[in-house]
């Protein structure tokens, strides 16, 4: 469909993406591991228990990225990226030439080592997922708070984000107050899935939206059907095995992060109605 677009418009949009005001001009969203140390009731990702195979071949990743002559933002999610045995070493190497973003539950792995070895200026944001059920169940609330405050003190841009799972509505004020005492602001993102026979986020009532601080407009932020899209042009998603795709819903593969991949030369027109990528990311 892209070939039917006005060629000048394609060139203009391509130039826009290439000349962004950001310090990077390409982005990879990497689900680097499906291992997770928590088991949240609202998670729709098929996570697994941490294993011995959670190690990344750092040299291969660096060679692959360097061959493209781009500055990347690499967004780590999963699963839980800090379960990767050499995650801090991976971030250390990648942050020399690229920029990082991390979604983590913040209660496992070498967070302290990360705070000491990584330049906070190379990390665009850390989303510290606040999984209140699991934190209480495993007595990890203090660990979460300590790690959050450590990273904040070290100068990292960090946000505390919780899934607005409907049963949590009654506890929102309790946890907002508890975290506020520690200097942490609690934010919410919408739940995507089915609960009590209702499909969310559409099933939120007005009271729930007020409690969680959400609006119905938030649910439309991924609407993109018919619009020009840079998926595969300078953006890609990477699965646990390292295979790179334009996005979760667009195939075929662009190659491998471990053996080399190549972006496409043109933009596409988005043909899907909605892409939701972030439920498991928090």
C-alpha positions, 0 to 999 in steps of 0.5 A: 500500500505504501507505493500508492502514497505520494512519494514526496510525502513519504520522503518528508515523513522519513526525514522527520523520523531521521532528524528527530530532536532526540539524541537517537534516530532508531528504536528497538523494543526488546522483550529480552527474556520471558522469565519473571520472578512475579506472577501477577494475576492480570498479566497476559504474557506467558512468562516462565520461572528464571532459568540458567539460560538467561544470558545475552551474547553482548558482543553479537548485539554490539556488532549488529547495532554498530553495523547500522550506523544509527544511535538507538533507543533500546527499550528493555521489557519482558518478563523481567530484564534484571533476571538476565544474568549479565544485564548490567554488563549488557547495559554498560556496553550498549549505553556507550553509544546508545540510549536505554529505557527499562521496564522493571519490577525493581525487586530482583537483580543487581539494581545497585550495581546498575545505579553505580555503573550506568550513566543516568544521562544515557537512560531515558526512563525507568518504569518501575512497575508497582505490582502491589499484590505480589509485593505484599505477598512476597514481602518486597514492598520495602525492597521496591521502595529502597531501589526506587529511591536509590535510582532517583538519588542517582539521577535516573528518570524513574516513574512508579506505574501500576496496572489499574486492575479493577479490584485495586480501586479500593486500595488506591488511596492507601498506597498513594499515601504510603508511597507519598510519604517516601517521596514517590508518586503512584501513577496508573495505566489501564488494564487490558483484558477480562475481569468479572465477565467484563472487557477492559479498558472499555468496562471502566465506570466513571468512578473507577476512572476518577480513582485511577486518574485515567480518561477514556482518551487514554485508551485510544493512544494506539489507534493508528489505522490508515496512518503512515507508520515507521515500523520497520523503517527505524523502529523494531520489536525484538523477541526473546530469541533476538528476532527483529520484526517491524512490530508485533503485528507486522511481519516478516522478520527483519533479521536477528539482533545477534546475527544482523538485521536491516531496516526497510527503505520506506514507510508503511500505511498501518492496516491494523486498528490498534496495537497494544504493547505495554500491558506486560511491560508494567 
